[in-house]
């Protein structure tokens, strides 16, 4: 999860470089999709971790 969080932060940082560029619409779109995908992956990992923690608590 730590690696995914770092990836999201890096992508968001990179996105700032293209913020003011008029010709970077496609690149911004691609980076935004990567951020959304990484955030979804992180959300799924957190849900799986929660299930594992709940299972461990019942043992």
Secondary structure, DSSP 8 states (H G I E B T S, - for coil): -HHHHHHHHHHHHHHHHTTT-TT-HHHHHHHHHHHHHHHHHHHHHHHHHHHHHHHHHT-
